[in-house]
Amino acid sequence: MALLFDKPLAELLRPESLETYTGQQHIIGAGKPLRNSLENGRIPSMILWGPPGVGKTSLARIMANHLDRPFYTLSAVSSGVKEVRKLIDEARMYGGNAILFIDEIHRFSKSQQDSLLAAVEEGTVVLIGATTENPSFEVISPLLSRAQVYILEHLSAEELVSLVDRALSFVREKFDIQLDIKETEALLMVSGGDARKLYNAVELICAQYDAGKGALTVDNAYVQSLIQKKMAIYDKSGEQHYDIISAFIKSVRGSDPNAAVYWLARMIEGGEDPKFIARRLIILASEDIGLANPNALLMANAAFDAIERIGMPEGRIILSQATIYLAGSPKSNASYMAIGTAQKIVKKTGDLPVPLHLRNAPTKLMKNIGYGANYQYAHDFMNNFALQEYLPDHLIGTQIYKPGANKREQSNADWLRYLWKDKYPFK
């Protein structure tokens, strides 16, 4: 979308003080923890965790302004260990007063996060990290233990309406754009609690204003028709996020590497968290490939580990390799179906008793009443196999696992048929 103003409206309206900041009163309201720290003139290193567009970056800048501290910023998307160390060296001259803000800190690799530890522990910088992901999973434990976590929440409807009013006043006074907002429900729905998306929507409406026609009337129907036509961009927290990851998974499942890599590129270019993609590949490797190619799970796990170590942009190559490998693998959902079938049986039959010969017998009394009696230790027999029953009596003869029609699983099925004879006919 071309800029209507000299900067995006969201940037023009970025709050510069606590008085103009909207939301998060549970941490910066009077008497609240972070507000108290600010008023005392000292803030701890912290992680600001919350959804997009709720004011994480703005709050970090306001804190630096309030305390009159030097403010350094890094983006985890484009900065590496070298940039982190260079910036920390520059910050040393301020004797621990400098604030280092890292946006999307969850996208820093382990080595990048490690490079921050000494500076944070020694007080060289006050770290403020912003993340949309749970820091318990995405921030290394040593760094997390040195930082206070503050949870930021979606803006309420009342807070979003106040932002709409602020935007209307601003565009009217600065640019003589007259908007008559009759209804706000559609605007709030489009924003999803995200102030940036709300301002983007207002800016898009402003672009439709024609001074010769008087004030532009805006209702829910107008907003819906306009936004649906012109804001079809990748939104990693909204509906299209789920549509594109769905298309990606179905392309890999459908053994189409061309389509799979295309949807992968869409996610990467849209700013999707690479570890989210890697996690989906791990699930897919077991759910859709499984025993048809057990190496797929190893590949997916290796891809996730590599992403954690090196981060982006190089991580895109690893994701591409794993995606193509999984798309080209034979497919089977037999493991997925087997656990589903087993869980249904458990829910239907309840807690069936464990057969006596399979029970643990840690005491003499248990042995005397038959626990573990007649159990046959498989390794004492030919082929490390003993013909005995392992299911509860009520389920004898139940077939749960059904091998997929692929070379590897059919080979396993032949071996099981050889061992179990008629018990595993796999019909």
C-alpha positions in Angstrom: 0.0 0.0 0.0 1.5 3.3 -1.1 2.0 5.9 1.7 -0.8 8.4 2.0 1.3 10.4 4.5 5.0 10.9 4.8 5.1 8.0 7.2 2.6 5.2 8.0 -0.2 6.5 10.2 0.7 4.0 12.9 4.2 5.6 13.1 2.9 9.1 13.1 0.6 8.3 16.0 3.1 6.3 18.0 2.8 7.4 21.6 5.8 9.2 23.1 4.9 9.3 26.8 3.0 7.3 29.4 0.2 9.9 29.2 -0.4 9.2 25.5 0.1 5.4 25.7 -3.0 3.3 25.5 -3.5 0.0 27.3 -1.5 -2.3 29.6 -2.7 -0.5 32.7 -2.1 -3.8 34.6 1.6 -3.1 34.4 2.0 0.6 33.9 -1.0 2.0 35.8 -0.6 3.9 39.0 1.0 1.7 41.7 1.7 -1.2 39.3 5.1 -2.9 39.2 6.6 -1.4 36.0 5.2 2.0 36.8 6.8 1.9 40.2 10.2 0.9 38.7 10.0 3.8 36.3 9.1 6.3 39.0 12.1 5.0 41.0 14.3 5.7 38.1 15.5 2.1 37.6 14.1 -0.7 35.5 15.2 -4.3 35.3 16.1 -6.2 32.2 12.8 -7.5 30.9 10.9 -9.4 28.3 7.7 -7.9 27.0 5.5 -10.7 25.8 2.3 -10.1 23.9 0.5 -10.3 20.6 1.4 -8.0 17.7 0.4 -4.3 17.8 -0.2 -3.9 21.5 2.6 -1.5 22.2 5.7 -3.4 23.0 8.1 -1.3 20.9 6.3 2.0 21.9 6.5 1.1 25.6 10.3 0.4 25.4 10.9 3.7 23.7 8.7 5.5 26.3 10.7 4.0 29.1 13.9 5.1 27.6 12.5 8.7 27.1 11.1 8.8 30.6 14.5 7.8 32.1 16.5 9.8 29.6 18.6 6.8 28.7 20.6 6.0 25.5 18.4 3.7 23.5 19.8 1.1 21.1 17.7 -1.2 18.9 18.3 -4.5 17.2 16.0 -6.6 15.1 16.4 -10.3 15.6 15.5 -10.8 11.9 18.5 -8.9 10.6 21.1 -8.9 13.4 23.7 -11.5 14.3 26.2 -12.1 17.1 28.7 -9.6 15.5 26.1 -6.8 15.6 25.1 -7.6 19.2 28.8 -7.5 20.4 29.5 -4.3 18.5 26.5 -2.6 20.0 27.3 -3.8 23.6 30.8 -2.4 23.2 29.4 1.0 22.3 27.0 0.9 25.2 29.8 0.4 27.8 30.6 4.1 27.7 27.2 4.8 29.4 28.1 2.9 32.6 25.1 0.6 32.6 22.5 3.2 31.7 22.0 2.2 28.1 18.9 0.4 27.1 19.1 -2.3 24.4 15.8 -3.1 22.7 15.6 -6.3 20.7 12.5 -6.8 18.7 11.3 -10.4 18.0 13.9 -11.7 20.4 12.4 -15.2 20.1 13.9 -15.3 16.6 17.5 -15.0 18.0 19.3 -18.3 17.8 20.8 -19.8 21.0 24.3 -18.5 20.2 22.9 -15.0 19.6 21.0 -15.1 22.9 24.2 -16.4 24.6 26.1 -13.3 23.4 23.8 -11.1 25.5 24.3 -13.0 28.8 27.4 -11.4 30.1 26.3 -7.8 29.3 22.9 -8.4 31.0 24.5 -10.1 34.0 27.2 -7.4 34.5 24.7 -4.6 34.0 26.4 -3.2 30.9 23.0 -2.8 29.3 19.4 -3.0 30.4 17.8 -5.5 28.0 14.3 -5.1 26.8 13.2 -7.9 24.5 9.9 -8.0 22.7 8.3 -11.3 21.7 5.0 -12.6 20.5 6.0 -16.2 21.5 6.0 -17.7 25.0 9.5 -16.8 26.3 9.5 -20.0 28.4 10.0 -21.9 25.1 11.8 -19.3 23.0 14.3 -17.6 25.3 17.2 -19.5 26.8 16.9 -20.2 30.5 20.0 -18.3 31.7 18.8 -15.2 29.9 15.2 -15.6 31.1 16.4 -15.9 34.7 18.0 -12.5 34.4 15.0 -10.7 33.1 11.5 -9.9 34.4 8.7 -11.0 32.1 5.8 -8.6 31.6 2.7 -9.9 29.7 1.0 -7.4 27.4 -2.6 -8.0 26.5 -4.8 -7.3 23.5 -6.3 -3.9 23.6 -9.9 -3.7 24.7 -12.8 -2.5 22.5 -12.9 0.8 24.5 -9.2 1.3 24.1 -9.4 0.6 20.3 -12.3 3.1 19.9 -10.1 5.7 21.7 -7.4 5.1 19.1 -9.9 5.5 16.3 -11.0 8.8 17.8 -7.3 9.9 18.1 -6.7 9.0 14.4 -9.8 10.9 13.2 -8.7 14.0 15.1 -5.2 13.7 13.8 -6.1 13.3 10.1 -8.7 16.1 10.4 -6.3 18.6 12.0 -3.1 17.7 10.0 -4.5 16.8 6.6 -8.1 18.1 6.5 -9.5 14.6 5.9 -13.1 14.5 7.1 -14.3 11.0 8.1 -17.7 10.3 9.6 -17.4 7.0 11.4 -21.0 5.7 11.9 -20.0 2.2 13.2 -16.8 0.8 14.6 -17.5 -2.9 15.0 -16.0 -3.9 11.6 -12.9 -1.7 12.3 -12.4 -3.4 15.7 -12.9 -6.9 14.1 -10.3 -6.1 11.4 -7.8 -5.0 14.0 -8.1 -8.1 16.2 -6.9 -6.0 19.1 -3.8 -4.8 17.1 -3.4 -1.0 17.1 -1.1 -1.1 14.1 -3.7 -3.0 12.0 -6.4 -0.6 13.2 -4.3 2.4 12.1 -3.5 0.7 8.8 -7.3 0.3 8.2 -8.0 3.9 9.0 -5.2 5.0 6.6 -6.7 2.8 3.9 -10.0 4.6 4.5 -8.3 7.9 4.4 -7.0 7.1 0.9 -10.6 6.9 -0.4 -11.4 10.4 0.8 -12.4 13.0 -1.9 -12.4 16.5 -0.5 -14.9 17.6 -3.2 -17.5 15.2 -2.0 -17.5 16.2 1.7 -17.1 14.0 4.7 -16.6 10.3 3.9 -19.3 8.2 5.7 -17.9 4.9 7.1 -20.0 2.1 8.4 -19.4 -1.6 8.9 -20.4 -2.7 5.4 -18.0 -0.1 3.9 -15.1 -1.2 6.0 -15.7 -4.9 5.3 -15.8 -4.4 1.5 -12.8 -2.1 1.5 -10.6 -4.2 3.8 -11.4 -7.5 2.1 -10.4 -6.1 -1.3 -7.2 -4.2 -0.4 -5.7 -5.7 2.7 -5.2 -9.3 1.5 -1.6 -9.5 2.9 0.0 -12.3 4.9 -0.9 -11.9 8.6 1.1 -14.3 10.7 -1.4 -14.0 13.6 -4.7 -14.0 11.6 -6.8 -16.1 9.3 -4.4 -16.1 6.4 -1.7 -17.5 8.7 -3.8 -20.6 9.2 -4.8 -20.8 5.5 -1.2 -20.7 4.3 0.2 -23.1 6.9 -2.7 -25.4 5.9 -1.8 -25.1 2.2 1.9 -25.8 3.1 1.1 -29.0 5.1 -1.4 -30.3 2.5 1.2 -29.7 -0.3 3.9 -31.7 1.7 1.3 -34.4 2.5 0.3 -34.5 -1.2 3.9 -35.1 -2.2 4.2 -31.8 -4.2 7.6 -30.2 -3.4 7.0 -27.3 -5.9 3.9 -26.1 -4.1 5.3 -26.9 -0.7 8.4 -24.7 -1.2 6.2 -21.9 -2.7 4.0 -21.8 0.5 7.2 -22.0 2.6 8.5 -18.9 0.8 5.2 -17.2 1.4 5.5 -17.8 5.1 9.2 -16.7 5.2 8.5 -13.5 3.3 5.6 -12.8 5.5 7.7 -12.9 8.6 6.5 -16.2 10.0 8.5 -17.6 12.9 10.9 -20.3 11.4 10.6 -22.4 14.5 6.8 -22.6 14.1 7.3 -23.9 10.6 9.9 -26.4 11.8 7.6 -27.6 14.5 4.9 -28.3 12.0 7.4 -30.3 9.9 8.1 -32.5 12.9 4.4 -33.2 13.4 3.9 -33.8 9.7 6.9 -36.2 9.6 5.2 -38.5 12.1 1.5 -37.9 11.2 1.7 -38.2 7.4 5.0 -40.1 6.7 5.6 -42.1 9.8 6.9 -45.6 9.3 6.9 -45.3 5.5 10.2 -43.4 6.0 11.3 -43.2 9.7 14.2 -40.9 8.6 11.7 -38.1 7.9 11.2 -37.6 11.7 15.0 -37.5 12.1 15.3 -34.9 9.3 12.6 -32.7 10.7 14.1 -32.8 14.2 17.5 -32.0 12.8 16.0 -29.1 10.9 14.5 -27.7 14.1 17.8 -28.0 16.0 19.7 -26.3 13.1 17.2 -23.4 13.0 17.7 -22.9 16.8 21.4 -22.8 16.3 21.8 -20.5 13.3 18.5 -18.6 13.0 17.6 -16.7 9.9 18.1 -15.8 7.0 20.3 -19.0 6.5 17.6 -21.1 8.2 15.4 -20.7 5.1 17.8 -23.1 3.3 17.4 -25.8 6.0 13.6 -25.4 6.0 13.6 -25.8 2.2 15.7 -29.0 2.4 13.5 -30.5 5.0 10.3 -29.5 3.2 11.5 -31.0 -0.1 12.7 -34.2 1.6 9.4 -34.7 3.4 7.3 -33.9 0.3 9.3 -36.5 -1.7 8.9 -39.2 1.0 6.4 -42.1 0.8 3.4 -41.4 2.9 1.6 -43.3 5.7 -0.7 -42.2 8.4 -0.7 -45.6 10.1 0.9 -44.4 13.3 -1.5 -41.5 13.5 -4.5 -43.7 12.9 -3.2 -46.4 15.4 -3.0 -44.0 18.3 -6.4 -42.5 17.5 -7.9 -46.0 17.4 -6.3 -46.9 20.6 -7.5 -43.8 22.4 -11.1 -44.4 21.2 -10.8 -47.9 22.6 -9.5 -46.6 26.0 -12.3 -44.1 26.2 -14.9 -46.8 25.4 -13.6 -49.6 27.6 -12.2 -47.6 30.5 -9.5 -49.0 32.8 -9.3 -52.6 31.9 -7.1 -54.7 34.3 -3.6 -55.5 33.3 -3.2 -59.3 32.7 -1.5 -60.9 35.8 1.5 -62.1 33.8 2.3 -58.5 32.7 2.1 -56.9 36.1 5.0 -55.7 38.1 5.8 -57.8 41.3 8.1 -55.7 43.6 6.9 -57.5 46.8 6.7 -61.1 47.9 2.9 -60.8 48.5 2.4 -59.7 44.9 4.4 -62.6 43.6 2.4 -65.0 45.8 -0.9 -63.8 44.3 0.3 -64.3 40.8 1.7 -60.9 39.7 4.2 -61.5 36.9 3.6 -65.3 36.9 4.2 -67.1 33.6 5.6 -64.0 32.0 7.9 -65.1 29.1 11.0 -62.8 28.7 11.2 -62.3 24.9 15.0 -62.4 24.7 15.1 -65.9 26.1 13.5 -67.2 22.9 14.4 -67.6 19.2 14.1 -64.3 17.3 13.7 -62.5 20.6 10.0 -63.3 20.5 7.7 -65.3 22.8 4.1 -66.1 21.8 2.0 -64.7 24.6 -0.9 -62.2 25.0 -0.2 -58.6 25.8 -3.7 -57.0 25.6 -6.3 -57.1 28.3 -8.6 -60.2 28.0 -11.5 -58.0 26.9 -9.5 -56.8 23.8 -7.9 -60.0 22.6 -8.0 -60.1 18.9 -8.4 -56.4 18.4 -6.4 -54.9 15.5 -5.3 -51.4 16.2 -2.2 -50.9 13.9 -2.8 -51.3 10.2 0.4 -51.0 8.1 0.4 -48.6 5.2 0.6 -49.7 1.6 4.3 -48.8 1.3 7.4 -50.9 0.9 8.9 -50.3 4.4 5.7 -51.0 6.3 4.8 -54.0 4.2 8.2 -55.4 5.1 7.4 -54.9 8.8 4.0 -56.5 8.3 5.6 -59.6 6.7 7.9 -59.9 9.8 4.9 -59.5 12.2 2.9 -62.1 10.2 5.9 -64.5 10.4 6.0 -64.1 14.2 2.3 -64.0 15.1 0.9 -66.1 12.3 -2.9 -65.7 12.3 -2.9 -63.0 15.1 -1.6 -60.4 12.7 -3.3 -61.2 9.4 -3.5 -57.4 8.5 -6.5 -57.9 6.3 
